[in-house]
Amino acid sequence: MDFHIDADLAARLERIRSFVIERVEPLEPHLLAGEWNELEAGIAALRKQVKAQGWWAPNLPSEEGGSGGGLVALGLISEVLGRSPLGHFVFGCQAPDAGNAELLVTHGTEAQRARWLAPLAAGDIRSCFLMTEPEFPGSNPTQMGTTAELDGDEFVLNGHKWFATAADGASFGICMAVTDPQADKYRRASMILVETDRPGFQLVRNIQIMGHAGHGFFSHGEVRLENVRVPATNLLGKAGAGFAMAQERLGPGRVHHCMRWLGICRRAMDEMMSHVLKREIKPGTPLAAMGAVQDWIAESAAEVEAARALVLMTAWTIEQEGFSAARERVSMIKYYTANVMQRVVDRAVQAHGGLGVTDDRILAFFFREERAARIYDGPDEVHRMAVSRRLLKSAAGR
């Protein structure tokens, strides 16, 4: 395995890193204070600069309006952008839009790509992904209550979704719905494109996450679908292929997430080291002189490097051999990196003392918003079980 990157990509990563630190991070106080108008205006201005630099949408190929150069390169860029909760949005590669765009690239018809992919890739509209339901376990995506019944040349959708990230202000969603309840459990659901201004599409609320409901892109919506009618041509991909397409979306998506989490780790470590070098516990003695603090830094550094190596190896394997060859590692990186991030952020919060739990620093935002990393896209326990079962099956067959 050769993880060497060429000089052009290395230079690009350094320029992007400088841009994030100097231009993007200064907008964070608006996010933390809930100053949405100021935040959105600042993001819009930075997006123009990103496009002018040729950095826009690194998850998409150039023919789709992006600047992509493969999964490993995207992972490295995602790590840099992850330093700020605004990074991916400023660069046009934020979830769920990134995954939705990739589905449209792979499975969209020419008409669907023209109508939804083109403006989505350009950042002119936003989207959401409607999969998780409050009445069913998210850890088992084959269980779903939302239905899409064919009535002539239209689908009629009924169901209840939640944790639809960025549904507030989205122009459309990709909805997972049961189209054939009698089929095999992996073939019951399909993906259907749903405009959010259709009659019967209701954004019930932005769910409060540890006391914060958010706004616009920075929110997680509860949605009800009540007799929502859409043309049958809004079917994305083949009927019954929803589960397979969701798994296809989640594989590379987990690499994106993990590298973003490593970016959060880097930022948390930078914040921690900066603080402990300046903060004195008594005159002339900084926090950095304490053995416990030194242990936190050393443990964090080792864990981040170990997680990074595993994620990059997984991305390289997907690029070279396909998703099936990396299936086991895709599960590993999900639970391992999420837990590394949680530990690193927690140490940084602890090192800051009372300051660490305030919104005067970005750490509290990471702590509350990223706790869900161990839950969404499959909880830790499910991924660990999947890995252990495959290992045991392999061992039993020797």
C-alpha positions as CSV (number, residue, x, y, z in Angstrom):
1,M,0.0,0.0,0.0
2,D,1.4,3.4,-1.0
3,F,-0.2,6.3,0.8
4,H,2.3,8.7,-0.7
5,I,0.5,11.8,-2.0
6,D,1.8,13.9,-4.9
7,A,3.2,17.4,-4.4
8,D,0.1,19.1,-6.0
9,L,-2.2,17.4,-3.5
10,A,0.1,18.2,-0.6
11,A,0.2,21.8,-1.5
12,R,-3.5,21.9,-2.0
13,L,-4.1,20.5,1.5
14,E,-1.8,23.1,3.0
15,R,-3.6,25.9,1.3
16,I,-7.0,24.5,2.3
17,R,-5.8,24.2,5.9
18,S,-4.7,27.8,6.0
19,F,-8.0,28.9,4.5
20,V,-10.0,27.0,7.1
21,I,-8.0,28.4,10.0
22,E,-7.8,32.0,8.7
23,R,-11.3,32.4,7.0
24,V,-13.6,29.7,8.2
25,E,-12.9,29.3,11.9
26,P,-13.5,33.1,12.5
27,L,-17.2,32.5,11.6
28,E,-17.7,30.0,14.3
29,P,-18.7,32.5,17.0
30,H,-21.8,33.3,14.9
31,L,-22.7,29.5,14.9
32,L,-22.2,29.2,18.6
33,A,-24.3,32.3,19.3
34,G,-27.1,31.3,17.0
35,E,-26.6,34.4,14.8
36,W,-27.9,32.6,11.7
37,N,-28.2,35.6,9.3
38,E,-24.6,36.7,9.9
39,L,-23.4,33.1,9.6
40,E,-25.2,32.4,6.3
41,A,-23.9,35.6,4.8
42,G,-20.4,34.8,5.8
43,I,-20.6,31.2,4.5
44,A,-22.0,32.5,1.1
45,A,-19.0,34.8,0.7
46,L,-16.5,32.1,1.5
47,R,-18.2,29.6,-0.9
48,K,-17.6,32.1,-3.7
49,Q,-13.9,32.2,-2.8
50,V,-13.7,28.3,-2.6
51,K,-15.2,28.1,-6.1
52,A,-12.7,30.7,-7.4
53,Q,-9.8,28.6,-6.0
54,G,-11.1,25.4,-7.7
55,W,-11.7,23.6,-4.4
56,W,-15.4,23.2,-4.7
57,A,-17.2,19.8,-4.1
58,P,-14.2,17.5,-3.7
59,N,-16.6,14.6,-3.5
60,L,-17.7,15.0,-7.1
61,P,-15.8,14.6,-10.4
62,S,-15.1,17.6,-12.5
63,E,-17.8,16.7,-15.1
64,E,-20.4,17.1,-12.3
65,G,-19.0,20.4,-11.2
66,G,-16.7,19.2,-8.5
67,S,-13.0,18.9,-7.9
68,G,-12.7,15.3,-6.8
69,G,-9.6,13.2,-7.1
70,G,-10.5,9.8,-5.5
71,L,-11.6,8.6,-2.1
72,V,-8.1,8.8,-0.4
73,A,-7.7,12.5,-1.6
74,L,-11.2,13.2,-0.4
75,G,-10.5,11.7,3.0
76,L,-7.4,13.8,3.4
77,I,-9.4,17.0,2.5
78,S,-12.2,15.9,4.8
79,E,-9.7,15.7,7.6
80,V,-8.6,19.3,7.1
81,L,-12.2,20.6,6.7
82,G,-13.2,18.7,9.8
83,R,-11.3,21.2,12.0
84,S,-14.4,23.4,11.8
85,P,-18.1,22.4,11.9
86,L,-18.5,24.9,9.0
87,G,-15.7,23.4,6.8
88,H,-17.6,20.9,4.7
89,F,-20.5,23.2,4.2
90,V,-18.2,26.0,3.0
91,F,-16.6,23.6,0.5
92,G,-19.9,22.1,-0.8
93,C,-19.2,18.5,0.4
94,Q,-21.4,18.4,3.5
95,A,-23.6,15.5,4.5
96,P,-26.3,14.7,3.6
97,D,-25.9,16.6,0.3
98,A,-22.7,14.9,-0.6
99,G,-24.1,11.4,-0.3
100,N,-27.3,12.4,-2.1
101,A,-25.3,13.9,-4.9
102,E,-23.3,10.7,-5.2
103,L,-26.5,8.7,-5.4
104,L,-27.8,10.9,-8.2
105,V,-24.5,10.6,-10.1
106,T,-24.6,6.8,-9.9
107,H,-28.3,6.1,-10.2
108,G,-30.1,9.2,-11.4
109,T,-31.8,9.4,-14.8
110,E,-30.8,12.2,-17.2
111,A,-33.9,14.1,-16.2
112,Q,-33.3,13.6,-12.5
113,R,-29.6,14.7,-12.8
114,A,-30.7,17.9,-14.6
115,R,-33.4,18.8,-12.2
116,W,-31.7,17.9,-8.9
117,L,-28.1,17.0,-9.2
118,A,-27.0,20.1,-11.2
119,P,-28.3,22.7,-8.7
120,L,-27.3,20.5,-5.7
121,A,-23.7,20.1,-7.0
122,A,-23.5,23.9,-7.5
123,G,-24.7,24.6,-4.0
124,D,-27.8,26.5,-5.2
125,I,-30.1,24.2,-3.2
126,R,-29.9,21.8,-0.3
127,S,-31.3,18.3,0.3
128,C,-32.1,15.9,3.1
129,F,-32.1,12.1,3.5
130,L,-35.3,10.6,4.9
131,M,-34.5,7.2,6.4
132,T,-34.6,7.0,10.2
133,E,-38.0,6.5,11.8
134,P,-38.9,7.1,15.5
135,E,-41.1,4.0,15.6
136,F,-38.4,1.6,14.4
137,P,-34.8,0.8,15.3
138,G,-32.4,2.7,13.2
139,S,-29.9,-0.1,13.7
140,N,-32.1,-2.3,11.5
141,P,-32.9,-0.4,8.2
142,T,-34.9,-3.4,6.9
143,Q,-37.6,-2.4,9.4
144,M,-39.5,0.6,8.1
145,G,-43.1,1.9,8.4
146,T,-43.0,4.5,5.6
147,T,-44.8,3.3,2.4
148,A,-44.9,4.4,-1.2
149,E,-47.9,3.0,-3.0
150,L,-48.1,3.3,-6.8
151,D,-51.4,4.9,-7.9
152,G,-51.4,5.2,-11.7
153,D,-48.4,7.3,-12.6
154,E,-47.8,8.6,-9.1
155,F,-46.3,7.3,-5.8
156,V,-48.4,8.1,-2.7
157,L,-46.1,8.4,0.4
158,N,-47.1,8.0,4.0
159,G,-44.8,7.8,6.9
160,H,-42.9,9.4,9.8
161,K,-39.2,10.3,9.7
162,W,-36.8,12.0,12.0
163,F,-33.1,13.0,12.3
164,A,-33.4,14.3,8.8
165,T,-30.3,16.4,8.8
166,A,-30.8,19.8,7.2
167,A,-34.5,19.2,6.3
168,D,-35.1,22.8,7.4
169,G,-34.6,24.7,4.1
170,A,-34.0,21.7,1.9
171,S,-35.6,21.7,-1.6
172,F,-35.9,17.9,-1.8
173,G,-35.2,14.7,0.1
174,I,-34.4,11.2,-0.9
175,C,-36.9,9.1,1.0
176,M,-36.5,5.4,1.8
177,A,-40.0,3.8,1.7
178,V,-41.5,0.3,1.4
179,T,-42.7,-0.2,-2.1
180,D,-43.2,-4.0,-1.9
181,P,-44.0,-5.3,1.6
182,Q,-44.2,-8.9,0.3
183,A,-40.7,-9.0,-1.0
184,D,-37.5,-10.2,0.7
185,K,-36.6,-7.9,3.5
186,Y,-33.7,-6.5,1.6
187,R,-35.8,-5.8,-1.5
188,R,-38.9,-4.2,0.1
189,A,-37.8,-0.6,0.1
190,S,-36.9,1.9,-2.7
191,M,-35.5,5.4,-2.8
192,I,-37.8,8.1,-4.0
193,L,-37.1,11.8,-4.7
194,V,-39.5,14.0,-2.8
195,E,-39.8,17.8,-3.2
196,T,-40.3,19.4,0.2
197,D,-43.0,21.8,-1.1
198,R,-45.3,18.9,-2.0
199,P,-48.7,18.9,-0.2
200,G,-48.6,16.7,2.8
201,F,-44.8,17.1,3.4
202,Q,-44.5,18.6,6.8
203,L,-41.4,19.6,8.7
204,V,-42.8,19.1,12.2
205,R,-39.8,20.5,14.1
206,N,-36.1,20.8,14.4
207,I,-35.3,18.3,17.1
208,Q,-33.5,19.7,20.1
209,I,-30.1,18.0,20.5
210,M,-28.8,18.4,24.1
211,G,-30.7,21.7,24.3
212,H,-30.0,23.1,20.9
213,A,-32.5,22.9,18.0
214,G,-30.3,24.6,15.4
215,H,-31.4,26.2,12.2
216,G,-31.3,25.6,8.5
217,F,-28.4,23.3,7.5
218,F,-27.4,23.0,11.2
219,S,-30.5,21.1,12.3
220,H,-32.1,17.7,12.4
221,G,-35.7,17.5,11.4
222,E,-38.8,15.5,12.3
223,V,-40.9,15.0,9.1
224,R,-44.3,13.6,8.4
225,L,-45.4,12.4,5.0
226,E,-49.2,12.4,4.7
227,N,-50.5,11.3,1.3
228,V,-47.6,13.0,-0.5
229,R,-47.9,12.5,-4.2
230,V,-44.9,12.5,-6.5
231,P,-44.5,11.3,-10.1
232,A,-43.5,7.7,-10.5
233,T,-40.5,9.1,-12.4
234,N,-39.1,10.3,-9.1
235,L,-38.1,6.7,-8.3
236,L,-34.3,6.8,-7.9
237,G,-32.6,3.7,-9.2
238,K,-34.5,0.4,-9.4
239,A,-37.6,-0.5,-7.4
240,G,-36.6,-2.6,-4.4
241,A,-32.9,-1.4,-4.5
242,G,-33.2,1.0,-1.6
243,F,-31.4,-1.1,1.0
244,A,-28.5,-1.9,-1.4
245,M,-28.2,1.8,-2.4
246,A,-28.2,2.9,1.2
247,Q,-25.3,0.5,1.9
248,E,-23.5,1.8,-1.1
249,R,-24.0,5.3,0.1
250,L,-22.9,4.5,3.7
251,G,-19.5,2.8,2.7
252,P,-17.7,5.8,1.3
253,G,-19.8,8.0,3.6
254,R,-18.2,6.4,6.6
255,V,-14.7,7.2,5.3
256,H,-15.8,10.8,4.9
257,H,-17.2,10.9,8.5
258,C,-14.2,9.2,10.0
259,M,-11.7,11.6,8.4
260,R,-13.9,14.5,9.5
261,W,-13.8,13.2,13.0
262,L,-10.0,13.0,12.8
263,G,-10.1,16.7,11.8
264,I,-12.1,17.4,15.0
265,C,-9.5,15.5,16.9
266,R,-6.7,17.6,15.5
267,R,-8.6,20.8,16.3
268,A,-9.3,19.6,19.9
269,M,-5.7,18.7,20.4
270,D,-4.6,22.1,19.1
271,E,-7.0,23.9,21.4
272,M,-5.9,21.7,24.3
273,M,-2.2,22.2,23.8
274,S,-2.6,26.0,23.2
275,H,-4.5,26.3,26.4
276,V,-2.3,24.2,28.7
277,L,0.8,26.0,27.6
278,K,-0.7,29.3,28.6
279,R,-2.8,28.5,31.6
280,E,-0.9,28.5,34.9
281,I,-1.9,26.5,37.9
282,K,0.5,28.7,39.9
283,P,2.9,31.4,38.9
284,G,5.4,30.0,36.5
285,T,3.9,26.6,36.3
286,P,1.6,25.9,33.3
287,L,-0.9,23.1,33.1
288,A,1.4,21.5,30.5
289,A,3.8,20.6,33.3
290,M,1.3,18.2,34.9
291,G,1.9,14.6,34.2
292,A,-1.8,13.9,33.7
293,V,-2.1,16.5,31.0
294,Q,1.0,15.1,29.3
295,D,-0.6,11.7,29.4
296,W,-3.8,13.1,27.7
297,I,-1.8,14.6,24.9
298,A,0.3,11.5,24.4
299,E,-2.7,9.1,24.4
300,S,-4.6,11.4,22.1
301,A,-1.7,11.6,19.6
302,A,-1.3,7.8,19.5
303,E,-5.0,7.1,19.1
304,V,-5.5,9.7,16.3
305,E,-2.5,8.3,14.3
306,A,-3.8,4.7,14.8
307,A,-7.3,5.7,13.7
308,R,-6.0,7.7,10.7
309,A,-3.9,4.8,9.5
310,L,-6.9,2.4,9.6
311,V,-9.2,4.9,7.8
312,L,-6.7,5.6,5.0
313,M,-6.0,1.9,4.6
314,T,-9.8,1.3,4.3
315,A,-10.2,4.2,1.7
316,W,-7.2,2.8,-0.3
317,T,-8.8,-0.7,-0.3
318,I,-12.1,0.6,-1.5
319,E,-10.4,2.5,-4.3
320,Q,-8.2,-0.4,-5.4
321,E,-10.5,-3.4,-4.7
322,G,-14.0,-2.2,-4.2
323,F,-16.3,-1.9,-1.2
324,S,-16.7,-5.6,-0.6
325,A,-13.0,-6.1,0.0
326,A,-13.1,-3.4,2.8
327,R,-16.5,-4.3,4.4
328,E,-15.0,-5.5,7.7
329,R,-12.7,-2.4,8.0
330,V,-15.6,-0.1,7.1
331,S,-17.3,-1.3,10.3
332,M,-14.1,-1.1,12.3
333,I,-13.3,2.5,11.4
334,K,-16.8,3.6,12.3
335,Y,-16.8,2.5,15.9
336,Y,-13.0,2.9,16.5
337,T,-12.7,6.5,15.2
338,A,-15.9,7.7,16.8
339,N,-14.7,6.5,20.2
340,V,-11.2,8.0,19.6
341,M,-12.9,11.3,18.8
342,Q,-15.1,11.2,21.9
343,R,-12.1,10.6,24.2
344,V,-9.9,13.3,22.6
345,V,-12.6,15.9,22.8
346,D,-13.4,14.9,26.4
347,R,-9.8,15.3,27.4
348,A,-9.7,18.7,25.7
349,V,-12.8,19.8,27.6
350,Q,-11.3,18.6,30.8
351,A,-8.1,20.4,30.2
352,H,-10.0,23.7,29.8
353,G,-11.9,23.3,33.0
354,G,-15.1,25.3,33.3
355,L,-14.2,27.1,30.0
356,G,-14.4,23.8,28.2
357,V,-18.1,23.4,28.7
358,T,-19.1,26.9,27.6
359,D,-19.8,28.1,24.1
360,D,-16.9,30.5,24.4
361,R,-14.9,27.6,22.8
362,I,-15.8,25.2,20.0
363,L,-15.1,22.2,22.2
364,A,-18.6,22.1,23.8
365,F,-20.2,22.2,20.4
366,F,-18.1,19.2,19.3
367,F,-18.9,17.4,22.6
368,R,-22.7,17.6,22.3
369,E,-23.1,17.5,18.5
370,E,-20.7,14.6,17.9
371,R,-21.8,12.3,20.7
372,A,-24.2,10.9,18.1
373,A,-21.3,9.6,16.0
374,R,-21.5,6.4,18.1
375,I,-25.1,6.0,17.1
376,Y,-25.9,7.2,13.6
377,D,-25.0,5.0,10.5
378,G,-25.2,2.0,12.9
379,P,-24.4,2.1,16.6
380,D,-21.1,0.8,17.9
381,E,-22.6,-2.4,19.2
382,V,-24.0,-3.4,15.8
383,H,-20.7,-2.8,14.0
384,R,-18.7,-4.7,16.6
385,M,-21.1,-7.6,16.4
386,A,-20.8,-7.6,12.6
387,V,-17.0,-7.6,12.7
388,S,-16.8,-10.3,15.3
389,R,-19.3,-12.5,13.4
390,R,-17.3,-12.3,10.2
391,L,-14.0,-13.1,12.1
392,L,-15.6,-16.0,13.9
393,K,-17.1,-17.4,10.7
394,S,-13.7,-17.2,9.0
395,A,-12.0,-18.9,12.0
396,A,-14.6,-21.7,12.0
397,G,-14.1,-22.4,8.4
398,R,-10.4,-22.9,8.6
